[in-house]
Amino acid sequence: MGLYGSAPEAPDPQETASAQTATNIGTAVANNVMGNVNQVTPDGNLTYTYTTQKWKDPLSGKEYDLQVPTATQSLSQQQQAIKNQTDAAELNMATLANNQSGKLNDLLGKPINIGGAPAGGNAAAIGLPQYQQFGSGPKLQTSLGNYGNVQSSIAGAGNIQKQVADSGQIQNQLGNAGDITRSYETDFSADRQKVEDALMQRLNPQMERDRAALETRLTNQGLQPGSEAYNRAIDEANRSSTDARLGAILSAGQEQSRLAGLANQSATFQNSAQQQAYNQLLGSGQFANSAQAQQYAQNASNMQMGNAAQQQQFGQNQAQQQANNAAQQQKFGQGLAGAQFGNDALQQQYQNQNTATAGNNALQDQSFNSQQSKFNMQNQQRAQYLNELYAQRNQPINEIIGLMSGAQVNSPSFVPTQSNPMPTVDYAGLVQQDYANKMGAYNQQQAGMQSMFGGMLGFGGQLASLSDKRAKKDIKKVGGLYEYRYKGEGKNAPKRIGVMAQEVEKIRPDVVVKGSDGLRRVDYGALFNVGKRK
């Protein structure tokens, strides 16, 4: 017996298996009925009928009615008439084919005579072409004579000026324009505090007088402290006092902000004067550097004029050298053209010889192709004769095969029907899961209550506590326990948690004792296996 009564009983495996079997059979029967859909088409119908067949469960001995389907297909009136006509035609064709097949005994009993077939082509009579080999090419000229040296250097035209005359020093520093004011006084909290203290010294006496007058007025009106109207009036007075104090603090903060703004303006004015002095020094330095840059430009112009004269002399020397090289190049080109002309003549002669050889080889190919065409024509003529002979022999057989094949009746075209099969319920799994859930909840509740009462008793609680129902009031059941107050305790007293001695006595009389006052007490240590009697 635990705190919440006995533990839940484990499910019976045989009963669970029987219930699972019944669920599976019911689902299978439902899926069978839902999956077999009767269909009506223009060419015919498909109808399902059911017969009942008994089946006995060997485990439980229960009998179940199983629905066994029978599918019946029927043709429409038109398709049935076509089928009747087709069956009669096929019977006639089969009779005719049977009569004709008797003639095949004489036809197939005679071998095919190919003595009259034309002779095939003679491959040995085809002669291979005799090709003429190409001769080696002429020896060409591969070198040219010496036509003079190419000039690769130009006479000197003088030195190039690479430096500009000095035009003075550049001014790269400015005089001191004074220090920048980088910080100023920002902490005016002492001044703010003075203003706040002065305002509060004026407000506090007045607020205290107003508070005393309000309490006197409320008392004269018959309102007692703690009543709703009294508390509401006091709360309103407190909010007014708070608003007055916040106003004083806000005014002090505004005074602090004003002093900080004056300090900021003073620092800004000082930095403006320093910036003006700096700008004057900067303008003086820029004027001096501008004069130095003008002198430098004049010196650079003189250097560029000297270099231009040197460049003109260099250009004249270069033009003379290019004229000499052009004459040498012209002479070399003439020698090269003469060598190319001689090589072209030799190449043309060689090409003429190759053309004659290629023409002779083309005639050899043409003669070979003519012999091969004649060979193919003879073989084609013989193959055509044999094909006609075989066709004459196969025609009666093909006629019989044609007579034996007839037209087919159009069977009804049934559309695939969608069926959502009903899933089988895992009854056994649900039973086992329900038992596991109940057992887990039972164990968790037992462990929680034992831990709670074990902690209570471990801190010196009495093992035998008054648990008689007659000594309790405001009783409310919570799980396997009860919330209650002892008689004599006020409504605001905290509720207790425990058991009822009368209920425990029916199950565990060994943990219930009766006191001298006639009331029953329960030994919680023995009931929940925590602690021992002293």
C-alpha positions as CSV (number, residue, x, y, z in Angstrom):
1,M,0.0,0.0,0.0
2,G,1.6,3.3,-1.1
3,L,0.7,6.9,-0.6
4,Y,-1.8,6.8,-3.4
5,G,-3.1,3.3,-2.8
6,S,-2.0,0.1,-4.6
7,A,0.1,0.3,-7.7
8,P,-1.8,-0.1,-11.0
9,E,-2.2,-3.8,-12.1
10,A,-0.2,-5.0,-15.2
11,P,-2.3,-5.8,-18.2
12,D,-3.2,-9.4,-19.0
13,P,-1.1,-10.5,-22.1
14,Q,-3.8,-13.0,-23.3
15,E,-6.6,-10.4,-23.0
16,T,-4.4,-7.8,-24.7
17,A,-3.5,-10.2,-27.6
18,S,-7.2,-11.1,-28.0
19,A,-8.3,-7.5,-28.1
20,Q,-5.5,-6.7,-30.6
21,T,-6.7,-9.6,-32.8
22,A,-10.3,-8.4,-32.8
23,T,-9.0,-4.9,-33.7
24,N,-6.9,-6.2,-36.5
25,I,-9.8,-8.3,-37.9
26,G,-12.2,-5.4,-37.7
27,T,-9.8,-3.1,-39.5
28,A,-9.0,-5.8,-42.2
29,V,-12.7,-6.3,-42.9
30,A,-13.4,-2.6,-43.1
31,N,-10.4,-2.1,-45.5
32,N,-11.6,-5.0,-47.6
33,V,-15.1,-3.5,-48.0
34,M,-13.8,0.0,-48.6
35,G,-11.1,-1.1,-51.1
36,N,-13.5,-3.2,-53.4
37,V,-15.4,-0.5,-55.2
38,N,-18.2,-1.5,-57.7
39,Q,-17.6,0.1,-61.1
40,V,-19.9,0.9,-64.0
41,T,-18.4,1.7,-67.5
42,P,-19.9,2.0,-71.0
43,D,-18.3,-1.4,-71.9
44,G,-19.5,-3.3,-68.8
45,N,-19.6,-3.5,-65.0
46,L,-17.5,-4.8,-62.2
47,T,-19.5,-5.9,-59.1
48,Y,-18.3,-7.3,-55.7
49,T,-20.3,-9.7,-53.6
50,Y,-19.4,-11.1,-50.2
51,T,-19.9,-14.4,-48.5
52,T,-19.4,-14.9,-44.8
53,Q,-16.7,-17.4,-43.6
54,K,-16.2,-18.3,-39.9
55,W,-12.7,-18.1,-38.3
56,K,-11.9,-19.1,-34.8
57,D,-9.1,-17.4,-32.7
58,P,-7.0,-20.3,-31.3
59,L,-5.9,-18.1,-28.4
60,S,-9.2,-16.8,-27.1
61,G,-11.6,-19.3,-28.8
62,K,-13.7,-16.5,-30.1
63,E,-15.3,-16.8,-33.6
64,Y,-15.2,-14.0,-36.2
65,D,-17.2,-13.5,-39.4
66,L,-14.8,-12.8,-42.3
67,Q,-16.2,-11.2,-45.5
68,V,-14.7,-13.0,-48.5
69,P,-15.3,-11.0,-51.8
70,T,-16.2,-12.3,-55.2
71,A,-15.6,-10.1,-58.3
72,T,-18.1,-10.5,-61.2
73,Q,-17.4,-8.8,-64.6
74,S,-20.3,-8.4,-67.0
75,L,-20.2,-6.9,-70.6
76,S,-22.7,-4.3,-71.8
77,Q,-25.4,-5.4,-74.3
78,Q,-23.4,-4.1,-77.3
79,Q,-20.1,-5.6,-76.2
80,Q,-21.8,-8.9,-75.5
81,A,-23.3,-9.0,-79.0
82,I,-19.8,-8.2,-80.5
83,K,-18.3,-11.0,-78.4
84,N,-20.9,-13.5,-79.7
85,Q,-20.3,-12.5,-83.3
86,T,-16.5,-12.6,-82.8
87,D,-16.7,-16.1,-81.2
88,A,-18.7,-17.3,-84.2
89,A,-16.3,-15.7,-86.7
90,E,-13.3,-17.1,-84.9
91,L,-14.9,-20.6,-85.1
92,N,-15.4,-20.3,-88.9
93,M,-11.8,-19.0,-89.3
94,A,-10.4,-21.9,-87.3
95,T,-12.5,-24.4,-89.4
96,L,-11.1,-22.8,-92.6
97,A,-7.6,-22.8,-91.3
98,N,-7.9,-26.5,-90.3
99,N,-9.0,-27.3,-93.9
100,Q,-6.1,-25.3,-95.4
101,S,-3.5,-26.8,-93.1
102,G,-4.1,-30.1,-94.8
103,K,-2.6,-28.7,-98.0
104,L,0.7,-28.0,-96.1
105,N,1.6,-31.7,-96.0
106,D,2.2,-31.7,-99.7
107,L,3.8,-28.2,-99.8
108,L,6.2,-28.8,-97.0
109,G,7.0,-32.4,-98.1
110,K,8.8,-31.0,-101.2
111,P,12.3,-29.4,-100.8
112,I,13.0,-26.0,-102.3
113,N,14.7,-26.2,-105.7
114,I,17.3,-23.4,-106.2
115,G,18.8,-24.9,-109.4
116,G,17.3,-22.1,-111.6
117,A,18.8,-19.3,-109.4
118,P,21.3,-17.0,-111.2
119,A,24.9,-17.5,-110.4
120,G,26.4,-15.2,-107.7
121,G,29.4,-12.8,-108.3
122,N,32.9,-14.2,-108.4
123,A,35.1,-12.4,-105.9
124,A,38.3,-13.9,-107.4
125,A,37.7,-12.1,-110.7
126,I,38.1,-8.7,-109.0
127,G,41.7,-7.5,-109.5
128,L,43.3,-5.1,-107.0
129,P,44.3,-1.7,-108.3
130,Q,48.0,-1.0,-109.1
131,Y,48.9,2.4,-107.7
132,Q,51.9,4.6,-108.9
133,Q,54.2,5.8,-106.2
134,F,55.0,9.5,-105.8
135,G,58.6,10.7,-106.4
136,S,60.7,12.7,-104.0
137,G,60.5,16.5,-104.1
138,P,63.2,18.9,-105.5
139,K,66.0,20.4,-103.4
140,L,65.2,24.0,-102.6
141,Q,67.5,26.9,-101.8
142,T,67.7,27.4,-98.0
143,S,70.2,30.3,-97.5
144,L,70.8,33.9,-98.7
145,G,74.0,35.9,-99.3
146,N,75.5,38.7,-97.1
147,Y,74.0,42.2,-97.9
148,G,75.8,44.3,-95.4
149,N,75.6,45.0,-91.6
150,V,72.6,46.6,-89.9
151,Q,73.6,49.8,-87.8
152,S,72.4,49.1,-84.2
153,S,73.7,52.3,-82.4
154,I,73.2,56.1,-82.7
155,A,75.9,58.7,-82.4
156,G,75.9,60.8,-79.1
157,A,73.8,64.0,-79.1
158,G,75.0,65.5,-75.8
159,N,74.1,65.1,-72.1
160,I,70.5,65.4,-70.8
161,Q,70.0,67.8,-67.8
162,K,68.5,65.7,-65.0
163,Q,68.4,68.3,-62.2
164,V,66.6,71.6,-61.7
165,A,68.5,74.5,-60.0
166,D,67.8,75.2,-56.4
167,S,64.9,77.7,-55.9
168,G,65.0,78.1,-52.1
169,Q,63.6,76.3,-49.1
170,I,59.9,75.4,-48.7
171,Q,58.4,76.6,-45.4
172,N,56.9,73.4,-43.7
173,Q,56.3,74.7,-40.2
174,L,53.9,77.3,-38.6
175,G,54.4,79.4,-35.5
176,N,52.6,78.7,-32.3
177,A,48.9,80.0,-32.4
178,G,48.2,79.1,-28.7
179,D,46.8,76.1,-26.9
180,I,43.3,74.6,-27.7
181,T,40.9,74.4,-24.8
182,R,40.1,70.7,-24.7
183,S,38.2,70.5,-21.4
184,Y,36.1,72.7,-19.2
185,E,34.3,72.4,-15.9
186,T,31.3,69.9,-16.2
187,D,30.7,68.8,-12.7
188,F,28.2,71.2,-11.2
189,S,26.7,68.6,-8.9
190,A,27.5,70.7,-5.8
191,D,25.6,73.7,-7.2
192,R,22.7,71.4,-8.2
193,Q,22.7,70.0,-4.6
194,K,22.6,73.5,-3.1
195,V,19.6,74.5,-5.2
196,E,17.8,71.2,-4.4
197,D,18.5,71.6,-0.7
198,A,17.2,75.1,-0.7
199,L,14.0,74.1,-2.4
200,M,13.5,71.1,-0.1
201,Q,14.0,73.2,3.0
202,R,11.1,75.3,1.9
203,L,8.9,72.3,0.8
204,N,9.4,69.9,3.7
205,P,7.8,72.0,6.5
206,Q,4.9,72.9,4.3
207,M,4.3,69.2,3.3
208,E,4.6,68.1,6.9
209,R,2.0,70.7,8.0
210,D,-0.3,69.6,5.1
211,R,0.1,65.9,6.1
212,A,-0.8,66.6,9.7
213,A,-3.8,68.7,8.7
214,L,-5.0,65.9,6.3
215,E,-4.7,63.2,9.0
216,T,-6.7,65.5,11.4
217,R,-9.4,66.2,8.8
218,L,-9.7,62.5,8.0
219,T,-10.0,61.6,11.7
220,N,-12.7,64.3,12.2
221,Q,-14.6,62.8,9.3
222,G,-14.7,59.5,11.1
223,L,-12.2,57.7,8.8
224,Q,-9.9,55.3,10.6
225,P,-6.4,54.3,9.5
226,G,-6.5,51.2,7.3
227,S,-9.9,51.9,5.8
228,E,-10.1,52.2,2.0
229,A,-11.1,55.9,2.0
230,Y,-8.4,56.8,4.5
231,N,-5.7,54.9,2.6
232,R,-6.9,56.5,-0.7
233,A,-6.6,60.1,0.7
234,I,-3.2,59.3,2.2
235,D,-2.0,57.8,-1.1
236,E,-3.1,61.0,-2.9
237,A,-1.2,63.2,-0.4
238,N,1.9,61.0,-0.9
239,R,1.7,61.4,-4.7
240,S,1.5,65.2,-4.3
241,S,4.5,65.2,-2.0
242,T,6.4,63.0,-4.4
243,D,5.5,65.3,-7.3
244,A,6.7,68.4,-5.3
245,R,10.0,66.7,-4.5
246,L,10.5,65.6,-8.2
247,G,9.9,69.2,-9.2
248,A,12.6,70.4,-6.9
249,I,15.0,67.8,-8.2
250,L,14.2,68.8,-11.8
251,S,14.7,72.6,-11.1
252,A,18.1,71.7,-9.5
253,G,19.0,69.7,-12.6
254,Q,18.1,72.6,-14.9
255,E,20.4,74.9,-12.9
256,Q,23.2,72.4,-13.3
257,S,22.6,72.2,-17.1
258,R,22.7,76.0,-17.3
259,L,26.1,76.3,-15.6
260,A,27.5,73.5,-17.8
261,G,26.3,75.4,-20.9
262,L,28.1,78.6,-19.8
263,A,31.3,76.7,-19.3
264,N,30.9,75.2,-22.8
265,Q,30.4,78.6,-24.4
266,S,33.5,80.0,-22.7
267,A,35.7,77.1,-24.0
268,T,34.2,77.5,-27.5
269,F,35.1,81.3,-27.6
270,Q,38.7,80.5,-26.6
271,N,39.1,77.9,-29.3
272,S,37.7,80.3,-31.9
273,A,40.3,82.9,-31.1
274,Q,43.1,80.2,-31.3
275,Q,41.8,79.1,-34.7
276,Q,41.9,82.6,-36.1
277,A,45.6,83.0,-35.1
278,Y,46.4,79.7,-36.7
279,N,44.8,80.7,-40.0
280,Q,46.9,83.9,-40.2
281,L,50.1,81.9,-39.6
282,L,49.0,79.4,-42.3
283,G,48.3,82.1,-44.9
284,S,51.8,83.6,-44.4
285,G,53.5,80.2,-44.9
286,Q,51.4,79.5,-48.0
287,F,52.5,82.9,-49.6
288,A,56.2,82.1,-49.1
289,N,55.8,78.6,-50.6
290,S,54.0,80.1,-53.6
291,A,57.0,82.4,-54.4
292,Q,59.4,79.4,-54.1
293,A,57.2,77.3,-56.4
294,Q,57.3,80.1,-59.1
295,Q,61.1,80.3,-59.0
296,Y,61.3,76.5,-59.3
297,A,59.1,76.5,-62.4
298,Q,61.4,79.0,-64.1
299,N,64.4,76.9,-63.5
300,A,62.6,73.8,-64.8
301,S,61.6,75.6,-68.0
302,N,65.3,76.5,-68.7
303,M,66.2,72.8,-68.2
304,Q,63.5,71.6,-70.6
305,M,64.7,73.9,-73.4
306,G,68.2,72.5,-73.1
307,N,66.9,69.0,-73.3
308,A,64.8,69.8,-76.3
309,A,67.9,70.9,-78.3
310,Q,69.7,67.7,-77.3
311,Q,66.6,65.7,-78.4
312,Q,66.6,67.4,-81.9
313,Q,70.3,66.4,-82.4
314,F,69.5,62.8,-81.4
315,G,66.6,62.7,-83.9
316,Q,68.9,63.7,-86.8
317,N,71.4,61.0,-85.9
318,Q,68.7,58.4,-85.6
319,A,67.2,59.4,-89.1
320,Q,70.6,58.9,-90.7
321,Q,71.0,55.5,-89.2
322,Q,67.5,54.4,-90.3
323,A,68.2,55.5,-93.9
324,N,71.3,53.3,-94.0
325,N,69.4,50.3,-92.5
326,A,66.6,50.8,-95.1
327,A,69.1,50.5,-98.0
328,Q,70.5,47.3,-96.5
329,Q,66.9,45.9,-96.1
330,Q,66.1,46.7,-99.7
331,K,69.1,44.8,-101.0
332,F,68.2,41.8,-98.7
333,G,64.6,41.7,-100.0
334,Q,65.8,41.5,-103.6
335,G,68.0,38.5,-102.8
336,L,65.2,36.9,-100.9
337,A,62.7,37.4,-103.9
338,G,65.2,35.7,-106.3
339,A,65.6,32.7,-104.1
340,Q,61.8,32.3,-103.7
341,F,61.3,32.5,-107.5
342,G,63.7,29.6,-108.0
343,N,62.1,27.5,-105.3
344,D,58.6,28.2,-106.7
345,A,59.6,26.9,-110.2
346,L,61.0,23.7,-108.7
347,Q,57.8,23.3,-106.5
348,Q,55.6,23.8,-109.6
349,Q,57.5,21.0,-111.5
350,Y,57.1,18.7,-108.5
351,Q,53.3,19.4,-108.3
352,N,52.9,18.6,-112.0
353,Q,54.5,15.2,-111.4
354,N,52.2,14.5,-108.4
355,T,49.1,15.5,-110.5
356,A,50.0,12.9,-113.2
357,T,50.5,10.2,-110.5
358,A,47.2,11.0,-108.8
359,G,45.3,10.8,-112.2
360,N,46.8,7.3,-112.9
361,N,45.7,6.1,-109.4
362,A,42.2,7.5,-109.9
363,L,41.8,5.4,-113.1
364,Q,42.9,2.3,-111.1
365,D,40.2,3.1,-108.4
366,Q,37.5,3.5,-111.1
367,S,38.3,0.2,-112.7
368,F,38.2,-1.6,-109.3
369,N,34.9,0.0,-108.4
370,S,33.3,-1.1,-111.7
371,Q,34.3,-4.7,-111.0
372,Q,32.9,-4.5,-107.5
373,S,29.6,-3.1,-108.7
374,K,29.2,-5.9,-111.2
375,F,29.9,-8.4,-108.4
376,N,27.2,-6.8,-106.1
377,M,24.6,-6.7,-108.9
378,Q,25.0,-10.5,-109.6
379,N,24.6,-11.2,-105.8
380,Q,21.5,-8.9,-105.6
381,Q,19.9,-10.7,-108.6
382,R,20.4,-14.1,-107.0
383,A,19.0,-12.9,-103.6
384,Q,15.9,-11.5,-105.3
385,Y,15.2,-14.8,-107.0
386,L,15.6,-16.7,-103.7
387,N,13.3,-14.3,-101.8
388,E,10.5,-14.7,-104.4
389,L,10.9,-18.5,-104.2
390,Y,10.7,-18.4,-100.3
391,A,7.6,-16.0,-100.5
392,Q,5.8,-18.5,-102.8
393,R,6.4,-21.2,-100.3
394,N,5.5,-19.1,-97.2
395,Q,2.3,-17.5,-98.6
396,P,-0.1,-20.5,-97.8
397,I,1.4,-20.7,-94.2
398,N,0.8,-16.9,-93.7
399,E,-2.8,-17.2,-95.0
400,I,-3.5,-19.9,-92.4
401,I,-2.0,-17.8,-89.6
402,G,-4.1,-14.9,-90.7
403,L,-7.3,-17.0,-90.6
404,M,-6.5,-18.2,-87.1
405,S,-6.1,-14.6,-85.7
406,G,-9.4,-12.6,-85.1
407,A,-10.5,-9.4,-83.7
408,Q,-10.6,-9.1,-79.9
409,V,-13.6,-7.9,-77.9
410,N,-13.1,-4.6,-76.0
411,S,-13.0,-5.5,-72.3
412,P,-14.3,-2.9,-69.9
413,S,-11.7,-0.4,-68.9
414,F,-11.9,0.0,-65.2
415,V,-10.3,3.1,-63.6
416,P,-8.1,2.6,-60.6
417,T,-10.0,3.6,-57.5
418,Q,-8.3,5.4,-54.7
419,S,-8.9,3.9,-51.3
420,N,-7.5,5.3,-48.1
421,P,-6.9,2.1,-46.1
422,M,-7.9,2.3,-42.4
423,P,-4.7,1.9,-40.3
424,T,-4.7,-0.9,-37.7
425,V,-4.8,0.4,-34.1
426,D,-1.9,-0.7,-32.0
427,Y,-4.1,-1.8,-29.2
428,A,-1.5,-3.8,-27.4
429,G,1.0,-0.8,-27.5
430,L,-1.7,1.6,-26.2
431,V,-2.5,-0.8,-23.3
432,Q,1.2,-1.2,-22.4
433,Q,1.9,2.6,-22.8
434,D,-1.1,3.4,-20.5
435,Y,0.1,1.0,-17.9
436,A,3.7,2.5,-18.1
437,N,2.2,6.0,-17.8
438,K,0.1,5.1,-14.7
439,M,3.0,3.2,-13.1
440,G,5.4,6.2,-13.8
441,A,2.9,8.7,-12.3
442,Y,2.4,6.4,-9.3
443,N,6.1,6.0,-8.6
444,Q,6.7,9.7,-9.1
445,Q,3.9,10.6,-6.7
446,Q,5.1,8.1,-4.1
447,A,8.7,9.3,-4.3
448,G,7.6,13.0,-4.1
449,M,5.4,12.5,-1.1
450,Q,8.0,10.3,0.7
451,S,10.7,12.9,0.0
452,M,8.4,15.7,1.4
453,F,7.4,13.8,4.5
454,G,11.0,12.5,4.9
455,G,12.2,16.1,4.9
456,M,9.6,17.2,7.4
457,L,10.4,14.3,9.8
458,G,14.1,14.8,9.3
459,F,13.8,18.4,10.7
460,G,12.4,17.1,14.0
461,G,8.7,16.6,13.1
462,Q,6.7,14.3,15.3
463,L,6.4,10.8,14.0
464,A,2.9,10.3,15.5
465,S,0.8,13.3,14.3
466,L,-2.8,14.0,15.1
467,S,-4.6,12.8,12.0
468,D,-8.1,12.2,13.3
469,K,-10.8,13.5,11.0
470,R,-12.8,14.8,13.9
471,A,-10.0,17.2,14.8
472,K,-9.8,18.8,11.4
473,K,-11.7,21.4,9.3
474,D,-11.6,23.0,5.8
475,I,-10.8,19.5,4.5
476,K,-10.0,19.3,0.7
477,K,-8.6,16.2,-1.1
478,V,-5.4,16.8,-3.1
479,G,-4.3,13.6,-5.0
480,G,-3.9,10.9,-2.4
481,L,-3.6,13.4,0.6
482,Y,-5.7,16.1,2.2
483,E,-5.4,19.8,2.8
484,Y,-6.8,20.9,6.2
485,R,-6.6,23.1,9.3
486,Y,-7.0,22.0,12.8
487,K,-10.1,23.1,14.6
488,G,-9.2,26.2,16.7
489,E,-6.9,27.6,14.0
490,G,-7.9,30.9,12.3
491,K,-8.9,31.3,8.6
492,N,-5.6,32.9,7.8
493,A,-3.6,30.0,9.3
494,P,-1.6,28.1,6.6
495,K,-3.1,24.8,5.5
496,R,-1.5,21.5,6.4
497,I,-1.1,18.4,4.3
498,G,-1.6,14.8,5.5
499,V,-3.7,11.7,5.7
500,M,-7.0,10.8,7.5
501,A,-6.4,8.4,10.4
502,Q,-9.7,6.7,9.8
503,E,-8.8,5.8,6.2
504,V,-5.2,4.6,7.1
505,E,-6.5,2.5,10.0
506,K,-8.5,0.3,7.5
507,I,-5.3,-0.5,5.5
508,R,-2.4,-0.1,8.0
509,P,-3.8,-0.3,11.5
510,D,-0.2,-0.9,12.8
511,V,0.7,2.8,12.2
512,V,-2.4,4.2,13.9
513,V,-2.5,4.8,17.7
514,K,-5.3,6.2,19.9
515,G,-4.5,8.9,22.4
516,S,-5.8,9.5,25.9
517,D,-8.2,12.1,24.4
518,G,-9.8,9.4,22.2
519,L,-8.4,10.9,19.0
520,R,-6.3,8.9,16.5
521,R,-2.8,9.6,15.5
522,V,-0.7,8.3,12.6
523,D,3.0,7.3,12.7
524,Y,4.2,9.0,9.4
525,G,7.6,7.5,9.8
526,A,6.3,4.0,9.7
527,L,3.7,4.8,7.0
528,F,6.2,6.2,4.5
529,N,9.2,4.2,5.7
530,V,11.1,7.3,6.8
531,G,12.6,7.6,10.3
532,K,12.1,5.1,13.2
533,R,10.2,5.3,16.4
534,K,12.3,6.6,19.3
